[in-house]
Amino acid sequence: MFVEIITPDRKVFSGEASVVTLPGVDGSFQILNDHAALVSTLEKGTLSADNEVFQIEGGVVEVLNNKVLILAEGVN
């Protein structure tokens, strides 16, 4: 699936991944290929896309048609 991580000032990551782990408000969760459509808020924490790991400051994720778009408030 195609994954993009975007902050208000730059694009942090753009590429393919087979699994994405996200810090949700009620705990972490994973997105796999062909996941159902989803929109969720994210907490501050660790985001991973295959072997890439990022620390985000919260945000929103949208999953639609095998594309994962993460709008992060900030990435360290």
Phi, psi and omega per residue, in radians:
M1 nan 2.716 -3.119
F2 -1.582 2.300 -3.087
V3 -2.161 2.326 3.027
E4 -2.249 2.352 3.037
I5 -2.072 2.101 -3.050
I6 -2.232 2.391 3.007
T7 -1.930 3.011 3.129
P8 -1.020 -0.417 -3.070
D9 -1.992 -0.115 -3.133
R10 -2.906 2.858 3.008
K11 -1.622 2.114 -3.045
V12 -1.543 -0.711 -3.074
F13 -2.625 2.496 3.072
S14 -2.626 2.071 -3.129
G15 3.004 -3.062 -3.122
E16 -1.572 2.543 3.058
A17 -2.627 2.622 3.112
S18 -1.662 -0.377 3.089
V19 -2.594 2.433 3.091
V20 -2.190 2.234 3.096
T21 -1.913 2.254 -3.009
L22 -2.200 2.585 3.083
P23 -1.535 1.605 -3.135
G24 -1.358 2.922 3.139
V25 -1.085 -0.649 -3.129
D26 -1.760 0.323 -3.127
G27 2.151 2.950 -3.093
S28 -1.311 2.689 3.110
F29 -2.581 2.850 -3.088
Q30 -2.083 2.596 3.034
I31 -1.999 2.238 3.098
L32 -2.011 2.964 3.082
N33 -0.916 2.510 3.118
D34 1.064 0.518 3.095
H35 -1.169 2.611 3.068
A36 -1.115 2.738 3.106
A37 -1.018 2.484 -3.031
L38 -2.758 2.490 2.941
V39 -2.309 2.267 -3.088
S40 -2.593 2.647 3.032
T41 -1.508 2.682 -3.106
L42 -2.126 2.560 3.074
E43 -1.667 3.007 2.995
K44 -1.144 2.304 3.124
G45 2.874 -2.836 -3.061
T46 -1.623 2.273 3.064
L47 -2.035 2.300 3.081
S48 -2.279 2.460 3.065
A49 -2.218 1.770 -2.984
D50 0.951 -2.016 -3.080
N51 -1.666 0.004 3.109
E52 -1.562 2.307 -3.123
V53 -2.198 2.345 -3.124
F54 -2.335 2.602 2.997
Q55 -1.803 2.028 -3.110
I56 -1.868 2.788 -3.129
E57 -1.754 0.327 -3.087
G58 1.837 3.013 3.130
G59 2.690 -2.619 -3.087
V60 -2.419 2.529 3.051
V61 -2.135 2.458 3.032
E62 -2.183 2.271 3.081
V63 -2.057 2.180 -3.127
L64 -2.766 2.208 3.074
N65 0.915 0.841 3.096
N66 1.114 0.446 3.026
K67 -2.151 2.294 3.130
V68 -1.979 2.029 3.138
L69 -1.959 2.056 -3.131
I70 -1.940 2.065 3.089
L71 -1.797 1.718 -3.064
A72 -1.671 2.503 3.083
E73 -1.189 -0.533 3.098
G74 -2.991 2.713 3.123
V75 -2.320 2.268 3.094
N76 -1.766 nan nan
